[in-house]
Amino acid sequence: MKIVILGPAHPLRGGIAVFNERLAKQFQNEGHEVTIYSFSLQYPDFLFPGTTQYSSEPAPNDLKIKTMINSIHPLNWITVGNEIKNLKPDLLVVRYWLPLMGPALGTILRRIKKNKHTKIVCIADNVIPHEKRIGDQAFTNYFIKPVDAFITMSEKVMTDLRSFTKTKPAQLEPHPLYDVFGDAVTKDEARTHLNINQNDFIFLFFGFIRKYKGLDLLLEAIAKLKNTQLQTINYKLLIAGEFYEDRKIYDELIEQLGIKDDLILKTEFIADSEVKYYFCAADAVVQPYRHATQSGVTPLAYHFEIPMIVTSVGGLPAFVPHGKVGLVCEPNASSIADAMQQMLQTGAAQFLPQLREEKNKYSWSKMTEAILKLAFN
């Protein structure tokens, strides 16, 4: 089958680009011909909160990636749409994660539909964004109209989707495991690489730092841990990820709470080749989110077999069964601190057998099978 994936890919960086490339490889492994149409301009610089949108990693040598889409140039949308229309792929998989992309992607899809051949399936990361803006509803409505069917990766996104369309086919399919960051290394090797004490219990917060991810709640939880009877257990919070908002708020909070010595700050973008060291250095991953749909951090933790502490928001609890592969707590500092204390006292190793069993549910072949069934059944 001839398949096009419409969404970010190398040289753009981030979880959606990694996902699209891994999905393309899965389709190729199943015998399909795949092309990814990515962005020449994804976000104007003034709208991008990080340092750079581009990866320093080498391009994948086994994928066909066309860097064409300009998210703010309407004539470009018509050009790209016409090219894919004439290519006549049997299937187009489009990613939707931000209403800002609705006009560009919606216009491209409308051009493609004119070939009366291509089936369009959307993988919706978000339908209602974490930070709401004027125009969100109109842009999403515009995008949804030419799509034939949808995959969501959490119940929350499915519910949001059904507020826009009640009749189009849609299926919930969990986020597959990220298995493209290399094999696990030993804890000793990972900690030596990152210059981290071998004997500390390491909690890991990983990913872009944005308000909805609740890092401030986690910092307050660390302060509360200091007031417990855990002085005999040495622990640190490893914060690995780039600030996507003003870091001054966090620096001031750290100073105010007096927890600087309890933290290891690696607050820059983590290159793909470095990801394995951060996860393998950790004893537990903490996702203290205020609200969420699903998270790419969860499948990373599964892949590297690191137990998790997550808050009871969005799709997180469904993928982290409480007491089996980790702990679920409420999105407040006291509850997060209690969960961290429990993890310290009982140890992380108790979760490993069920974590290894649970991770088998999240394969890339299940994702491709779901997409193809939605498109052609």
N, C-alpha and C positions, 0 to 999 in steps of 0.2 A: 504494500500500500504506500502511496505517496502522502507524507504527513508534514505539515508545517506547524511549528511552535512559535507563537507570537508573544514576545516578552523579553525581559532583560537577559543578556548573556555576556560572556567575555568580549571586550575588556571591562564591562561594567562589573562591579563587585556586589556582594551581599547575598543573602539567603535565597532570594527568588532566582537570581542568576544561577547559583549552584544547583537549585532544584531543576530548573529548565534544562541545564546541561545533563544532569543525571537522568532525567526523564527521556531526553533524546537518545542517550546511550541505551536505555532499556528498550525503547522502540527499535533501535538499530539491532540490538541483540536478538530481537524477535523477528528480524528479517525485513523490516520496513525501511524505506528511504526517507530521511528526515532532514529538514532545513529549519534552522532557527532564524527568524527575523527579529533582530534586536534594535536598540535605539542608537542613533548617532547623537541625539540630544534627548536625554531622559528628563532631567530637571534643569531649568536655567540656574546658574550658579547662585543667584540671590535667593532661590527657594530651597537650596540644598543645605542641610544643617551641619554636615560633616566637613572633613578637610578635603576629600576628593571622592569622586564617584567611580574612580577607575582602579582596577586591580594591578598590582605589580607582578602578579604570577604569570607564567607563560600561558599562551593560549592552548586550549585542548587541541591536540593534533588529529583527532579522529572525529571531529564534528564540523559540519558545514554551517557557518554563522554569517549571516548577511547583516551588516551594520547599516541600517537605512532609515529608521523611523525618527522623525523630528516631532516631539510631542506638542510643539506650539506652532507648527507651520501647516496650515490647512491644505495648501497645494501639495505638500509632501504626502499627506495622508491619502490623497487621491492617487498619486503616483504609486505609492506602495500598494494600495488596494488593487489598482489595476494590474500591477505585476503579479500579485498572488492570484488574482482572478484568472489571469491568462495561464498561470502555471497549473490551475485546476487540481489542487491537492484533493485527495479523497477525504482527508480529515484535517481540520485546523484546531489546535489547542491554544487557547488564549488565556493569559493570566490577568486577573483583575484584583488590584490591591489598594487602589486609591482613586477616588472620583476625578481627580485632576486628569487622569488618563482617559476618562470616559469619552470626551469629544474625539480625540485622535483614534483610539481603538474602535469606537463605535462607527466612525466614518470609514475606516479601513474595512471593517466587517461588512458594511453595507455594499461597498464596491465588490467584495469577494462573493457575496450572495447572488450577484447578478449572473454568475456562471451556472447557477441552478444545479450544481453538482456537489460542492464542498459542504460537508457537515461541520458545524462549529460547536465545540464543547469548551466551556469556560471553567477553569479552576479558579474559584473565588477565594482568595485569602481573606479579604474583608469586603463587605458590601457597604456597611456603615463604618466609616473610618474611626480610628481612635481619637483623633482631634478633628472636630467638625468645623466645616467652613461653608460660607454662602455658596450655593450652587451644587452642593453635594448630591441632593436628590435628583435634580434635573439631569446632571451629568450621568448618574448611574442609570436612570430611566432610559436615557439615550443609548447607553452602552448595551443594556440588556436586550433591547428589542430584536436585534439580528441574531442573537445567540440561540442555538437549538436546544442545548441542555447544559446542565451545571454539575460540577463536583464541588462540594464543600468539605472542609477537613475538620469541622466542629459543628455541634448542634447550634451554637450561637450564630454562626454565619448562615446556617440553613434557615433559622428563624428570621434573621434579617433579610435573607433573600426572598422568603415567602411574603414579606411585607411589600415587595416590589412585583413579584410574579407568583401567582398561585397555581398556574397550570403547566408551566414548562417542566419537562423532566429534570429531576435533580436527585443526586445520591450523595450520602455522606461516606467518605472514604478517608480513613486516617492518614496523616502525614507519614510517608514512608521514612525509614531510617536513613540518615545521612551516612553513607559508607564510602565517601569520596575523599576523606581527609587522612587516609592512611590507616595502617593497623595500629592498634594500641601499643604503647611502649610501657615499660615497667614504671612504677611510681618513683623509684629511685632515679631512673634515667630522666623522667619528666622534671622532677624537682631539681636535679642537678642542672639541667638545661635552663631552667627558669631562675636558678639561684634561690631556691626556697628550702627552708629547714625541713630535713627529712622526718623529724619527729612530731611536728605540729599536725593537728587535725585541720584540714583545709576545706572551708566552705567556698564554693565558686559562684560568683555572679558573672554571667557571660552575655555579651551582646551590646548593641547600641544602647546608650543610656538616654532614656526618654521618661517623662513624668509618669506615664501610665505603667511603666515597669516597676515602680515602687522602690527604687534603690534607697530613697530617703527612709522608707519604712524599715528596710533591712539595716541601715546604719543605726536607727533608733533601737532595733532589736539587739544589735551587738552591744550597745550601751547597757541594755537591760541584762544581758548575759553577764556582764561584769559584776552585777549585784547579786548573782546566784552563788551557790556553794560549789562552783566549778573551778576554783583557783588552781586545783591540782592538774587540770587538763589544759594543755597548751593548744590554743586554736587561733586561726587567722581567717579573715575574710579576704579572698583574692578577687579583686574587681578587674575584669578583663573586657575592655570594650571602649569604644569612642563616645565622647559626649556629643549628643545631638541636641543639646540645649546648654544654657549657661552653666558652666561648671562651678561658678562662684557660689551658687546656692549650696552645693554639696561640700565645697571646701569649708564654707562657714559652718555648716552643720557638723562636720567632722571635728572642727576646732571646738565648737560649743559643747559637743558630747564628750570630748576628751578621749577619742578612740583611735587617734592616728597610729599608735603603736600596734593596734589590733588589725591593721589593714595592710594589704599588699596591693598597690595601685599600678595597674598596667593599662592606663586609660588612653590607649591609642587603638587604631584599627588592627585587629589580629589577622595576619595573613593566613591564607588557607593552610600553608605548610606548617604553621605554628599551632593550629587548633588542637591537634592531638596532645600536645604537651600540657596545655591548660586543663583539659579534661582528665588526662591520666595523672596529673599532679593532685587532683581533687579527691576528697573523701565523699563529698556530697555537693550536689548542685542545688542552689536556691533560686526559685523564681517567685519573687515577692510581689507579683503584679497586682495593681489596683483593679484592672479589668483586662480581658484578653479574649481573643478568638481561639487560635491555637498558637503554638510557639515552635520555631525551628530548633530551639535549645533542647526541647524534650527528646526529639529523635536523636540528637547528638549524644545526650546523656545515655540513652538506650544503647546506641552503637558502642560507646566506650564502657558501658556497664557501670555507670555511676549512679547510685541512689539519689533521689530527688526530694526536695521540700518544695511544694507548690501551694499557692493560695487557691481557695475554692471559687475561682472566677472562670467564666467562659468555658472553653473545652479542656482546661488543664486537669481537673479531677478525673475526667473520663479516661485519660491516658496515663494517669498515675494512681492506680488503685491504692487507697490508704492502707498502710500496714503491710503491703505486699512489695511494691517497688519503691516505696518512699512514704512520705507523710504529707497529708493535706491539712492546711491550717487556714485561719481567717486572714483577710487582707488588712491586718493591723499589727503594729510592732509587738504587742504583748503576745499574741498568738504565734507569730513567727518566732519570737524568742523561745517560747515554750517548745515548739517543734525542734528548734536547733538544740535546745538543752536535752530533749529526748534522744536526738540523734547522737549527741556526744556521750550520753550515759549508756545507751544500749549498743552503740557502734553501728557502722554502716554495713558490715559484712552480712548481717542477718537478712538483708534484702536481696542479696545477689542471686540465690537460686530462683526465686520467682521473677526477678527482673530478667534473667536469661530466658526464662520460659515465655514471659510476656512479649519480649522483643520479636519473637517469631511471627507475631501478627502483622508486622508492619513492613511488608515487602513491596518493592517497585513493580513486580509483576501483578500484584493485586490492583495497583493504581492503573496500570495500562489496561488491564482486563476491564475495570470499571468504566474507563473512558470509552473503550471500543464498544462495549455493550450499550452504553447510553447513546452513542452515535448511530449505531447500525441495527439495533433491535427494535 
